[in-house]
Amino acid sequence: MMRQPFSLLLGLLAVLVLVSSTLYTVEQGQSALVFQLGEVVATHTSPGLYGKLPLVQDVRLFDARIRTLDAQDPERFITAEKKPVLVDYYVKWRIANVKQFYVSVGGDEHRAEIRLVQTVNDDLRAEFAKRTVHEAVSGEREQIVTAMRSRADSDARQIGVEVLDVRIKRVDLTPEVSESVYRRMEAERKRVANQMRSTGAGDAEQIRADADRQREVILAEAFRDAQKIKGDGDAKASSIYAEAYGRDAEFYAFYRSLGSYQAGLHSKGDVLVLDPNSDYFRYFRNAPGAGGGRSAKAGTRK
């Protein structure tokens, strides 16, 4: 009686082991190869639950996700000018044909990356050899990447790999080339700076000359307008004086004499030596209540 449950449990365990060795799961982002006696008999690239023959068939899973191959050290290439440059790049790739990948490189990712590095280096060497340093560094980098990606993907297809992208991270000059390039760049920048300074100095002189010319024109026009205004004022003043003189000539002569007395005898130290009978003192002589002796003394003011 005790042996029956034990046998049942042992049988159930054997069934579970048999089932587990019959079924296998392919996860998202994986590909599977089914081997029978060392030969590939089936390929599964879609996720799901699959079955196999126990003890006869074997399954090997491969990572089909996108991977990055990043060069550990910059590679040295020669440009069309026979100058060396250091190039750092990376490659995006994935397994496209898992059976071809296994047949070509034995399913070894390291061997596949070695093949990719060799292919990319050969393509880069050919592209840089056709271009100058300036074109390689900045002018035609996109053309280099496009041509290199196309050729690298074509070669990688032979081992079941798809190259999605190839990018150049950095292009540096070697130390011996950098110094000469920097000296040439410095000389070129100095030449451009001197040219710009010369052009600026010429423009500045032209601006100053134009400003001076405008200044002279403005001053001449202002002087002309001032003289015109002054002439108009003098004419108007003369007209007013003439009109006033025409109304009462005697009063006008008297008023002008008073102004002359005030200007000629402005301070106590002013002295005029004149004949008492001079016409200059006629208003003193003809003043109401003025005597001859007083008129004779009018020539001195203290």
C-alpha positions as a Markdown table, in Angstrom:
| # | Residue | x | y | z |
|---|---|---|---|---|
| 1 | Met | 0.0 | 0.0 | 0.0 |
| 2 | Met | 2.8 | 2.4 | 0.8 |
| 3 | Arg | 4.6 | 1.6 | -2.4 |
| 4 | Gln | 1.7 | 2.6 | -4.6 |
| 5 | Pro | 1.6 | 6.4 | -3.7 |
| 6 | Phe | 5.4 | 6.5 | -4.0 |
| 7 | Ser | 5.3 | 4.9 | -7.5 |
| 8 | Leu | 2.6 | 7.4 | -8.5 |
| 9 | Leu | 4.6 | 10.3 | -7.2 |
| 10 | Leu | 7.7 | 9.0 | -9.0 |
| 11 | Gly | 5.7 | 8.6 | -12.2 |
| 12 | Leu | 4.4 | 12.1 | -12.0 |
| 13 | Leu | 7.8 | 13.5 | -11.4 |
| 14 | Ala | 9.1 | 11.6 | -14.5 |
| 15 | Val | 6.2 | 13.1 | -16.6 |
| 16 | Leu | 7.1 | 16.6 | -15.4 |
| 17 | Val | 10.8 | 16.1 | -16.3 |
| 18 | Leu | 9.7 | 14.7 | -19.7 |
| 19 | Val | 7.4 | 17.7 | -20.3 |
| 20 | Ser | 10.0 | 20.2 | -19.2 |
| 21 | Ser | 12.6 | 18.7 | -21.6 |
| 22 | Thr | 10.0 | 18.8 | -24.4 |
| 23 | Leu | 8.9 | 22.5 | -24.1 |
| 24 | Tyr | 11.0 | 25.6 | -24.3 |
| 25 | Thr | 10.3 | 29.4 | -24.4 |
| 26 | Val | 11.6 | 32.0 | -26.8 |
| 27 | Glu | 11.6 | 35.5 | -25.1 |
| 28 | Gln | 11.0 | 38.8 | -26.8 |
| 29 | Gly | 14.3 | 39.9 | -28.4 |
| 30 | Gln | 15.6 | 36.3 | -28.8 |
| 31 | Ser | 16.1 | 33.9 | -31.6 |
| 32 | Ala | 16.3 | 30.1 | -31.3 |
| 33 | Leu | 18.0 | 27.3 | -33.3 |
| 34 | Val | 16.8 | 23.7 | -32.9 |
| 35 | Phe | 19.6 | 21.1 | -33.4 |
| 36 | Gln | 19.1 | 17.5 | -34.0 |
| 37 | Leu | 22.2 | 15.3 | -33.9 |
| 38 | Gly | 24.3 | 18.5 | -34.5 |
| 39 | Glu | 22.3 | 19.7 | -37.5 |
| 40 | Val | 20.0 | 22.8 | -37.5 |
| 41 | Val | 16.5 | 21.6 | -38.2 |
| 42 | Ala | 14.4 | 24.6 | -37.1 |
| 43 | Thr | 14.7 | 28.3 | -36.5 |
| 44 | His | 12.4 | 30.4 | -34.3 |
| 45 | Thr | 12.5 | 34.2 | -34.3 |
| 46 | Ser | 9.1 | 35.0 | -32.8 |
| 47 | Pro | 8.5 | 34.9 | -29.0 |
| 48 | Gly | 6.4 | 32.0 | -27.7 |
| 49 | Leu | 6.3 | 28.4 | -26.3 |
| 50 | Tyr | 7.7 | 25.7 | -28.6 |
| 51 | Gly | 8.2 | 22.0 | -28.4 |
| 52 | Lys | 11.1 | 19.7 | -29.2 |
| 53 | Leu | 12.0 | 16.0 | -29.1 |
| 54 | Pro | 13.5 | 15.1 | -25.8 |
| 55 | Leu | 17.0 | 13.6 | -25.7 |
| 56 | Val | 17.2 | 14.0 | -29.5 |
| 57 | Gln | 16.8 | 17.7 | -30.2 |
| 58 | Asp | 18.7 | 20.5 | -28.5 |
| 59 | Val | 17.9 | 24.3 | -28.5 |
| 60 | Arg | 20.3 | 27.3 | -28.4 |
| 61 | Leu | 19.0 | 30.8 | -27.8 |
| 62 | Phe | 20.6 | 34.0 | -29.3 |
| 63 | Asp | 20.2 | 37.6 | -28.3 |
| 64 | Ala | 18.6 | 39.4 | -31.3 |
| 65 | Arg | 18.5 | 42.9 | -29.7 |
| 66 | Ile | 20.5 | 45.8 | -31.1 |
| 67 | Arg | 24.0 | 46.0 | -29.7 |
| 68 | Thr | 26.7 | 48.6 | -29.7 |
| 69 | Leu | 30.2 | 47.9 | -30.9 |
| 70 | Asp | 32.3 | 50.7 | -29.4 |
| 71 | Ala | 36.0 | 50.9 | -30.5 |
| 72 | Gln | 38.2 | 50.7 | -27.4 |
| 73 | Asp | 41.0 | 52.9 | -28.9 |
| 74 | Pro | 40.9 | 55.4 | -31.8 |
| 75 | Glu | 42.1 | 54.0 | -35.1 |
| 76 | Arg | 44.8 | 55.7 | -37.1 |
| 77 | Phe | 44.1 | 56.5 | -40.8 |
| 78 | Ile | 46.0 | 58.5 | -43.5 |
| 79 | Thr | 44.3 | 61.3 | -45.4 |
| 80 | Ala | 44.8 | 62.3 | -49.0 |
| 81 | Glu | 47.4 | 64.8 | -47.8 |
| 82 | Lys | 49.4 | 61.9 | -46.2 |
| 83 | Lys | 48.6 | 63.2 | -42.8 |
| 84 | Pro | 47.5 | 60.8 | -40.0 |
| 85 | Val | 44.3 | 61.2 | -38.1 |
| 86 | Leu | 42.8 | 59.4 | -35.1 |
| 87 | Val | 39.2 | 58.3 | -35.5 |
| 88 | Asp | 36.9 | 57.0 | -32.8 |
| 89 | Tyr | 33.6 | 55.4 | -33.9 |
| 90 | Tyr | 30.8 | 53.0 | -32.9 |
| 91 | Val | 28.6 | 50.5 | -34.7 |
| 92 | Lys | 25.0 | 49.5 | -34.1 |
| 93 | Trp | 24.3 | 45.9 | -35.1 |
| 94 | Arg | 22.1 | 42.9 | -34.5 |
| 95 | Ile | 21.6 | 39.3 | -35.6 |
| 96 | Ala | 19.4 | 39.3 | -38.7 |
| 97 | Asn | 19.8 | 35.7 | -39.8 |
| 98 | Val | 20.4 | 33.5 | -36.8 |
| 99 | Lys | 21.2 | 30.3 | -38.9 |
| 100 | Gln | 23.7 | 32.2 | -41.1 |
| 101 | Phe | 25.2 | 33.7 | -38.0 |
| 102 | Tyr | 25.7 | 30.3 | -36.5 |
| 103 | Val | 27.1 | 28.8 | -39.6 |
| 104 | Ser | 29.5 | 31.7 | -40.3 |
| 105 | Val | 31.0 | 32.5 | -36.9 |
| 106 | Gly | 29.7 | 29.6 | -34.9 |
| 107 | Gly | 27.3 | 31.8 | -33.0 |
| 108 | Asp | 30.3 | 33.6 | -31.4 |
| 109 | Glu | 29.5 | 37.3 | -30.9 |
| 110 | His | 33.1 | 38.2 | -30.3 |
| 111 | Arg | 34.1 | 36.7 | -33.7 |
| 112 | Ala | 31.3 | 38.7 | -35.3 |
| 113 | Glu | 32.5 | 41.9 | -33.8 |
| 114 | Ile | 36.1 | 41.3 | -35.0 |
| 115 | Arg | 34.7 | 40.8 | -38.5 |
| 116 | Leu | 32.7 | 44.1 | -38.2 |
| 117 | Val | 35.8 | 46.0 | -36.9 |
| 118 | Gln | 37.8 | 44.8 | -39.8 |
| 119 | Thr | 35.2 | 45.7 | -42.3 |
| 120 | Val | 34.6 | 49.2 | -40.9 |
| 121 | Asn | 38.3 | 49.9 | -40.6 |
| 122 | Asp | 38.8 | 49.0 | -44.2 |
| 123 | Asp | 36.0 | 51.2 | -45.3 |
| 124 | Leu | 37.2 | 54.1 | -43.2 |
| 125 | Arg | 40.7 | 53.7 | -44.5 |
| 126 | Ala | 39.4 | 53.9 | -48.1 |
| 127 | Glu | 37.2 | 56.9 | -47.4 |
| 128 | Phe | 39.8 | 59.0 | -45.5 |
| 129 | Ala | 42.4 | 58.2 | -48.2 |
| 130 | Lys | 40.2 | 60.1 | -50.7 |
| 131 | Arg | 39.8 | 63.2 | -48.5 |
| 132 | Thr | 41.8 | 66.0 | -47.0 |
| 133 | Val | 42.0 | 66.7 | -43.2 |
| 134 | His | 39.4 | 69.5 | -43.5 |
| 135 | Glu | 37.0 | 67.4 | -45.5 |
| 136 | Ala | 37.4 | 64.4 | -43.1 |
| 137 | Val | 37.0 | 66.5 | -39.9 |
| 138 | Ser | 34.0 | 68.6 | -40.8 |
| 139 | Gly | 33.3 | 69.0 | -44.5 |
| 140 | Glu | 32.2 | 65.5 | -45.6 |
| 141 | Arg | 31.7 | 63.5 | -42.5 |
| 142 | Glu | 28.1 | 62.6 | -43.4 |
| 143 | Gln | 29.1 | 61.3 | -46.8 |
| 144 | Ile | 31.8 | 59.2 | -45.2 |
| 145 | Val | 29.3 | 57.7 | -42.7 |
| 146 | Thr | 26.7 | 57.0 | -45.3 |
| 147 | Ala | 29.1 | 55.2 | -47.7 |
| 148 | Met | 30.7 | 53.3 | -44.8 |
| 149 | Arg | 27.4 | 52.1 | -43.4 |
| 150 | Ser | 26.2 | 50.8 | -46.7 |
| 151 | Arg | 29.4 | 48.8 | -47.4 |
| 152 | Ala | 29.6 | 47.5 | -43.8 |
| 153 | Asp | 26.0 | 46.3 | -43.9 |
| 154 | Ser | 26.6 | 44.5 | -47.2 |
| 155 | Asp | 29.6 | 42.6 | -45.9 |
| 156 | Ala | 27.9 | 41.9 | -42.5 |
| 157 | Arg | 25.0 | 40.2 | -44.2 |
| 158 | Gln | 27.3 | 37.4 | -45.2 |
| 159 | Ile | 27.6 | 36.4 | -41.6 |
| 160 | Gly | 23.9 | 36.9 | -40.8 |
| 161 | Val | 24.4 | 40.3 | -39.2 |
| 162 | Glu | 22.6 | 43.6 | -40.0 |
| 163 | Val | 24.5 | 46.9 | -39.5 |
| 164 | Leu | 22.0 | 49.5 | -38.5 |
| 165 | Asp | 24.2 | 52.5 | -38.0 |
| 166 | Val | 27.9 | 53.6 | -38.0 |
| 167 | Arg | 28.8 | 56.9 | -36.5 |
| 168 | Ile | 32.1 | 58.7 | -36.1 |
| 169 | Lys | 32.3 | 60.1 | -32.6 |
| 170 | Arg | 35.5 | 62.1 | -32.9 |
| 171 | Val | 38.3 | 62.8 | -35.5 |
| 172 | Asp | 41.5 | 64.1 | -33.9 |
| 173 | Leu | 44.8 | 65.0 | -35.4 |
| 174 | Thr | 47.9 | 63.3 | -34.1 |
| 175 | Pro | 50.2 | 65.5 | -31.9 |
| 176 | Glu | 52.8 | 66.0 | -34.6 |
| 177 | Val | 50.1 | 67.2 | -37.1 |
| 178 | Ser | 48.1 | 69.2 | -34.6 |
| 179 | Glu | 51.0 | 71.7 | -33.9 |
| 180 | Ser | 51.5 | 72.5 | -37.6 |
| 181 | Val | 47.8 | 72.8 | -38.2 |
| 182 | Tyr | 47.3 | 75.1 | -35.3 |
| 183 | Arg | 50.2 | 77.3 | -36.5 |
| 184 | Arg | 48.7 | 77.5 | -39.9 |
| 185 | Met | 45.2 | 78.3 | -38.4 |
| 186 | Glu | 46.8 | 81.0 | -36.2 |
| 187 | Ala | 48.5 | 82.6 | -39.2 |
| 188 | Glu | 45.3 | 82.5 | -41.2 |
| 189 | Arg | 43.3 | 84.0 | -38.3 |
| 190 | Lys | 45.9 | 86.8 | -37.9 |
| 191 | Arg | 45.7 | 87.5 | -41.7 |
| 192 | Val | 41.9 | 87.7 | -41.5 |
| 193 | Ala | 42.1 | 89.9 | -38.4 |
| 194 | Asn | 44.6 | 92.3 | -40.0 |
| 195 | Gln | 42.4 | 92.5 | -43.1 |
| 196 | Met | 39.4 | 93.2 | -41.0 |
| 197 | Arg | 41.3 | 95.9 | -39.0 |
| 198 | Ser | 42.4 | 97.5 | -42.2 |
| 199 | Thr | 38.9 | 97.5 | -43.6 |
| 200 | Gly | 37.6 | 98.8 | -40.3 |
| 201 | Ala | 40.2 | 101.6 | -40.3 |
| 202 | Gly | 39.2 | 102.6 | -43.9 |
| 203 | Asp | 35.6 | 102.6 | -43.0 |
| 204 | Ala | 36.3 | 104.7 | -39.9 |
| 205 | Glu | 38.2 | 107.3 | -42.0 |
| 206 | Gln | 35.3 | 107.4 | -44.4 |
| 207 | Ile | 32.8 | 107.9 | -41.7 |
| 208 | Arg | 34.9 | 110.6 | -40.1 |
| 209 | Ala | 35.3 | 112.4 | -43.4 |
| 210 | Asp | 31.6 | 112.2 | -44.0 |
| 211 | Ala | 30.9 | 113.4 | -40.5 |
| 212 | Asp | 33.3 | 116.4 | -41.0 |
| 213 | Arg | 31.7 | 117.2 | -44.3 |
| 214 | Gln | 28.2 | 117.1 | -42.8 |
| 215 | Arg | 29.5 | 119.3 | -39.9 |
| 216 | Glu | 30.9 | 121.9 | -42.3 |
| 217 | Val | 27.7 | 121.9 | -44.3 |
| 218 | Ile | 25.6 | 122.3 | -41.1 |
| 219 | Leu | 27.8 | 125.1 | -39.8 |
| 220 | Ala | 27.7 | 126.9 | -43.2 |
| 221 | Glu | 23.9 | 126.6 | -43.4 |
| 222 | Ala | 23.6 | 127.7 | -39.8 |
| 223 | Phe | 25.9 | 130.7 | -40.4 |
| 224 | Arg | 23.9 | 131.5 | -43.6 |
| 225 | Asp | 20.6 | 131.3 | -41.7 |
| 226 | Ala | 22.0 | 133.4 | -38.8 |
| 227 | Gln | 23.3 | 136.1 | -41.2 |
| 228 | Lys | 20.0 | 136.1 | -42.9 |
| 229 | Ile | 18.1 | 136.4 | -39.6 |
| 230 | Lys | 20.6 | 139.1 | -38.4 |
| 231 | Gly | 20.2 | 141.0 | -41.7 |
| 232 | Asp | 16.4 | 140.8 | -41.4 |
| 233 | Gly | 16.7 | 142.0 | -37.8 |
| 234 | Asp | 19.0 | 144.9 | -38.7 |
| 235 | Ala | 16.7 | 145.9 | -41.6 |
| 236 | Lys | 13.7 | 145.8 | -39.3 |
| 237 | Ala | 15.6 | 147.8 | -36.6 |
| 238 | Ser | 16.7 | 150.3 | -39.2 |
| 239 | Ser | 13.1 | 150.6 | -40.4 |
| 240 | Ile | 11.9 | 151.1 | -36.8 |
| 241 | Tyr | 14.7 | 153.7 | -36.2 |
| 242 | Ala | 13.9 | 155.5 | -39.4 |
| 243 | Glu | 10.2 | 155.5 | -38.6 |
| 244 | Ala | 10.9 | 156.9 | -35.1 |
| 245 | Tyr | 13.3 | 159.4 | -36.5 |
| 246 | Gly | 10.7 | 160.5 | -39.1 |
| 247 | Arg | 8.1 | 161.1 | -36.4 |
| 248 | Asp | 10.2 | 163.4 | -34.2 |
| 249 | Ala | 13.7 | 164.1 | -35.5 |
| 250 | Glu | 14.6 | 166.4 | -32.6 |
| 251 | Phe | 13.6 | 163.9 | -30.0 |
| 252 | Tyr | 15.5 | 161.2 | -31.8 |
| 253 | Ala | 18.6 | 163.3 | -31.9 |
| 254 | Phe | 18.2 | 164.2 | -28.2 |
| 255 | Tyr | 17.8 | 160.5 | -27.4 |
| 256 | Arg | 20.9 | 159.5 | -29.3 |
| 257 | Ser | 22.9 | 162.2 | -27.6 |
| 258 | Leu | 21.8 | 160.9 | -24.2 |
| 259 | Gly | 23.0 | 157.5 | -25.2 |
| 260 | Ser | 26.3 | 158.9 | -26.4 |
| 261 | Tyr | 26.7 | 160.8 | -23.1 |
| 262 | Gln | 26.1 | 157.6 | -21.2 |
| 263 | Ala | 28.6 | 155.6 | -23.2 |
| 264 | Gly | 31.3 | 158.3 | -23.2 |
| 265 | Leu | 30.9 | 159.2 | -19.5 |
| 266 | His | 30.2 | 155.8 | -18.1 |
| 267 | Ser | 32.5 | 155.9 | -15.0 |
| 268 | Lys | 33.8 | 158.7 | -12.8 |
| 269 | Gly | 37.3 | 158.5 | -14.3 |
| 270 | Asp | 36.1 | 159.2 | -17.8 |
| 271 | Val | 37.3 | 162.6 | -19.2 |
| 272 | Leu | 36.4 | 164.3 | -22.4 |
| 273 | Val | 38.4 | 167.3 | -23.6 |
| 274 | Leu | 36.1 | 169.3 | -26.0 |
| 275 | Asp | 35.3 | 172.8 | -26.9 |
| 276 | Pro | 32.4 | 174.1 | -24.7 |
| 277 | Asn | 30.8 | 175.5 | -27.8 |
| 278 | Ser | 31.0 | 172.1 | -29.5 |
| 279 | Asp | 27.8 | 170.8 | -31.0 |
| 280 | Tyr | 28.2 | 167.7 | -28.8 |
| 281 | Phe | 26.9 | 169.9 | -25.8 |
| 282 | Arg | 24.2 | 171.7 | -27.6 |
| 283 | Tyr | 21.5 | 170.0 | -25.5 |
| 284 | Phe | 23.3 | 171.1 | -22.3 |
| 285 | Arg | 23.4 | 174.7 | -23.6 |
| 286 | Asn | 19.9 | 174.8 | -24.7 |
| 287 | Ala | 18.5 | 173.1 | -21.6 |
| 288 | Pro | 16.0 | 175.3 | -19.7 |
| 289 | Gly | 17.8 | 177.4 | -17.0 |
| 290 | Ala | 21.2 | 176.5 | -18.4 |
| 291 | Gly | 23.8 | 179.3 | -18.2 |
| 292 | Gly | 27.0 | 179.8 | -20.3 |
| 293 | Gly | 29.3 | 179.0 | -17.4 |
| 294 | Arg | 27.5 | 175.8 | -16.7 |
| 295 | Ser | 27.8 | 174.8 | -20.3 |
| 296 | Ala | 31.5 | 175.5 | -20.4 |
| 297 | Lys | 32.0 | 173.1 | -17.5 |
| 298 | Ala | 29.9 | 170.3 | -19.0 |
| 299 | Gly | 32.9 | 168.7 | -20.7 |
| 300 | Thr | 34.3 | 167.2 | -17.4 |
| 301 | Arg | 32.7 | 164.6 | -15.3 |
| 302 | Lys | 34.2 | 163.4 | -12.0 |
